[in-house]
Amino acid sequence: MAARWLWLLWLWAGPAAAPPPPDAEVTFVLPAGRRECFYQGAPGNASLEAEYQVIGGAGLDVDFSLESPSGRLLVSERRRSDGAHTVEPTEAGDYKLCFDNSFSTISEKLVFFELIFDSAQEDDEDEEEEEGEEGDGWLQAAQPEDALDVKIEDIKESIETMRSRLERSIQMQTLLRAFEARDRNLQENNLARVNFWSRLNLALLGLVAVLQVALLKGLFQDK
């Protein structure tokens, strides 16, 4: 079994304090009769979304499976062209994503997949508790001239919300590009088939016309 290690995260500060790993986008060729696996490290108590799309190859389908770090099979799909799955909350460790094309003996497949991480829930809860405690103390000691700090915090929160939405928009556009690439490959393959059969039919028509002319010419010469 061929395996590829996709290391995107190094937990140097411990699972609870480490930020979520960056999102990943991978496009690879899956040969006929082969199975490829990728390993992605993930922190505990976070959210992982895995999306894949077969964008090239006959049939546009593969087998897909997703296993947790403890070896539990989370997703198992057969002969699918695309899929999207969310794991929430995640286990700390390496998740195993496998793409299987062993059922195909001739055609290789071009596969695109994307991994999307969200912030760890545990970290968010701890931060909310700390902010709540700090907020209570701040309110007790607040002065009228400190209203500017409140406005700055509101602006920071709005910017962070906008940033997360822009990142999600980028991810959706990437997925749409994968769909567009699959449709374009399918149309190009169909166009190649149409051109081939059109040329073949044209050649047969020309051959039949020549044979008919030769046959008629031979009949008239005999008479």
C-alpha positions as CSV (number, residue, x, y, z in Angstrom):
1,M,0.0,0.0,0.0
2,A,1.4,3.3,-1.1
3,A,1.3,6.0,1.6
4,R,2.1,9.6,1.7
5,W,2.7,11.6,4.9
6,L,1.2,15.1,4.9
7,W,2.6,16.8,8.0
8,L,1.0,20.2,8.4
9,L,1.1,20.6,12.2
10,W,3.8,20.4,14.9
11,L,2.3,20.6,18.4
12,W,5.2,22.3,20.2
13,A,3.0,23.9,22.9
14,G,0.7,20.9,23.8
15,P,-2.6,19.9,22.3
16,A,-4.7,22.4,24.3
17,A,-2.5,25.4,23.6
18,A,-1.7,24.7,20.0
19,P,-3.5,26.6,17.3
20,P,-5.4,24.7,14.6
21,P,-3.2,23.6,11.6
22,P,-3.5,25.6,8.4
23,D,-6.0,24.4,5.8
24,A,-4.5,22.2,3.1
25,E,-5.3,21.7,-0.6
26,V,-3.8,18.7,-2.5
27,T,-4.2,17.5,-6.1
28,F,-2.6,14.2,-7.1
29,V,-2.8,11.5,-9.7
30,L,-4.1,8.1,-8.4
31,P,-2.8,5.3,-10.7
32,A,-5.0,2.5,-11.8
33,G,-5.1,-0.4,-9.4
34,R,-3.5,1.6,-6.6
35,R,-4.5,2.9,-3.2
36,E,-3.0,6.2,-1.8
37,C,-3.3,7.2,1.9
38,F,-2.5,10.6,3.5
39,Y,-1.9,11.2,7.2
40,Q,-3.0,14.6,8.8
41,G,-2.1,15.6,12.3
42,A,-5.0,17.3,14.2
43,P,-5.3,18.8,17.7
44,G,-7.9,17.5,20.2
45,N,-11.4,18.9,20.5
46,A,-11.3,20.8,17.2
47,S,-13.3,20.6,14.0
48,L,-12.0,19.0,10.8
49,E,-13.8,19.1,7.4
50,A,-12.5,16.9,4.6
51,E,-13.8,17.5,1.0
52,Y,-12.7,15.6,-2.1
53,Q,-13.5,15.7,-5.8
54,V,-12.4,13.4,-8.7
55,I,-11.7,15.9,-11.5
56,G,-10.2,13.6,-14.1
57,G,-10.2,10.0,-15.4
58,A,-12.7,7.5,-16.7
59,G,-15.8,7.2,-14.6
60,L,-14.8,10.0,-12.3
61,D,-15.1,7.8,-9.2
62,V,-12.9,6.4,-6.4
63,D,-13.3,4.6,-3.0
64,F,-12.8,6.9,0.0
65,S,-12.2,6.1,3.7
66,L,-11.4,8.2,6.8
67,E,-10.0,6.7,10.0
68,S,-9.5,8.4,13.4
69,P,-6.1,8.3,15.2
70,S,-7.5,5.4,17.4
71,G,-8.2,3.3,14.2
72,R,-12.0,3.8,14.2
73,L,-13.5,3.9,10.7
74,L,-15.4,7.2,10.4
75,V,-16.3,7.2,6.7
76,S,-16.3,4.5,4.0
77,E,-17.6,5.3,0.5
78,R,-17.4,3.3,-2.7
79,R,-17.4,4.6,-6.3
80,R,-18.0,8.2,-5.5
81,S,-17.0,11.3,-7.5
82,D,-17.1,13.7,-4.6
83,G,-17.8,14.0,-0.9
84,A,-17.7,16.3,2.1
85,H,-17.4,15.1,5.7
86,T,-17.0,16.8,9.1
87,V,-15.3,15.4,12.2
88,E,-16.3,17.3,15.4
89,P,-14.8,17.1,17.9
90,T,-11.5,15.7,16.7
91,E,-9.1,13.4,18.5
92,A,-5.5,14.4,19.0
93,G,-3.3,12.5,16.6
94,D,-3.1,11.6,12.9
95,Y,-6.2,11.1,10.8
96,K,-5.9,8.7,7.9
97,L,-7.5,9.6,4.5
98,C,-7.3,6.9,1.8
99,F,-8.3,7.0,-1.9
100,D,-8.6,3.6,-3.6
101,N,-8.6,3.1,-7.4
102,S,-7.9,-0.7,-7.2
103,F,-11.2,-1.5,-9.0
104,S,-9.9,0.2,-12.1
105,T,-7.3,-1.7,-14.1
106,I,-6.7,0.9,-16.9
107,S,-7.7,4.4,-16.0
108,E,-5.9,6.6,-13.6
109,K,-7.8,9.3,-11.7
110,L,-7.0,12.9,-10.9
111,V,-8.1,13.7,-7.3
112,F,-8.4,16.9,-5.5
113,F,-9.0,17.1,-1.7
114,E,-9.1,19.9,0.9
115,L,-8.8,19.8,4.7
116,I,-10.4,22.7,6.6
117,F,-9.8,23.2,10.3
118,D,-11.7,25.3,12.9
119,S,-10.4,26.6,16.2
120,A,-10.3,24.1,19.1
121,Q,-13.5,24.3,21.1
122,E,-11.8,23.8,24.4
123,D,-9.5,26.8,23.7
124,D,-12.5,28.9,22.8
125,E,-14.3,28.0,26.0
126,D,-11.2,28.7,28.1
127,E,-10.8,32.1,26.4
128,E,-14.5,32.9,26.9
129,E,-14.2,32.1,30.6
130,E,-11.0,34.2,30.9
131,E,-12.6,37.1,29.1
132,G,-15.7,36.8,31.3
133,E,-13.6,37.0,34.4
134,E,-11.5,39.8,33.1
135,G,-14.7,41.6,31.8
136,D,-16.2,41.4,35.3
137,G,-13.2,42.9,36.9
138,W,-12.9,45.5,34.1
139,L,-16.5,46.6,34.6
140,Q,-16.0,47.1,38.3
141,A,-13.0,49.4,37.6
142,A,-14.2,51.0,34.4
143,Q,-14.1,54.7,34.0
144,P,-16.0,56.8,31.4
145,E,-12.8,57.6,29.4
146,D,-12.3,53.8,28.9
147,A,-15.2,53.7,26.4
148,L,-12.7,53.9,23.6
149,D,-11.2,50.5,24.5
150,V,-14.7,49.0,24.2
151,K,-15.0,50.4,20.7
152,I,-11.6,49.0,19.7
153,E,-12.6,45.5,20.9
154,D,-15.8,45.7,18.9
155,I,-13.7,46.7,15.8
156,K,-11.3,43.8,16.4
157,E,-14.2,41.3,16.7
158,S,-15.8,42.6,13.4
159,I,-12.4,42.3,11.6
160,E,-12.0,38.7,12.9
161,T,-15.5,37.8,11.8
162,M,-14.8,39.3,8.3
163,R,-11.5,37.4,8.1
164,S,-13.1,34.0,8.9
165,R,-15.8,34.6,6.3
166,L,-13.3,35.6,3.6
167,E,-11.3,32.4,4.3
168,R,-14.5,30.4,4.0
169,S,-15.2,32.2,0.7
170,I,-11.8,31.3,-0.6
171,Q,-12.3,27.6,0.3
172,M,-15.7,27.6,-1.5
173,Q,-14.1,29.1,-4.6
174,T,-11.4,26.5,-4.5
175,L,-14.0,23.7,-4.4
176,L,-15.9,25.3,-7.2
177,R,-12.7,25.4,-9.3
178,A,-12.3,21.7,-8.7
179,F,-15.9,21.1,-9.9
180,E,-15.1,23.3,-13.0
181,A,-12.0,21.4,-13.7
182,R,-13.9,18.1,-13.5
183,D,-16.6,19.3,-15.9
184,R,-14.0,20.7,-18.3
185,N,-12.1,17.4,-18.4
186,L,-15.4,15.6,-19.0
187,Q,-16.3,17.9,-21.9
188,E,-12.9,17.6,-23.5
189,N,-13.1,13.8,-23.3
190,N,-16.6,13.9,-24.9
191,L,-15.4,16.3,-27.6
192,A,-12.5,13.9,-28.4
193,R,-14.9,11.0,-28.7
194,V,-17.3,13.0,-31.0
195,N,-14.4,14.1,-33.2
196,F,-13.0,10.5,-33.5
197,W,-16.4,9.0,-34.5
198,S,-17.1,11.8,-36.8
199,R,-13.9,11.3,-38.7
200,L,-14.5,7.6,-38.8
201,N,-18.0,8.0,-40.2
202,L,-16.7,10.5,-42.7
203,A,-14.0,8.1,-43.9
204,L,-16.5,5.3,-44.2
205,L,-18.9,7.5,-46.2
206,G,-16.1,8.5,-48.6
207,L,-15.1,4.8,-49.0
208,V,-18.6,3.7,-49.7
209,A,-19.0,6.6,-52.3
210,V,-15.8,5.5,-54.0
211,L,-16.9,1.8,-54.1
212,Q,-20.3,2.8,-55.5
213,V,-18.8,4.9,-58.2
214,A,-16.4,2.1,-59.1
215,L,-19.2,-0.5,-59.1
216,L,-21.5,1.6,-61.4
217,K,-18.6,2.4,-63.7
218,G,-17.8,-1.3,-64.0
219,L,-21.4,-2.2,-64.8
220,F,-21.7,0.4,-67.5
221,Q,-18.4,-0.7,-69.1
222,D,-19.6,-4.3,-69.2
223,K,-22.8,-3.2,-71.0
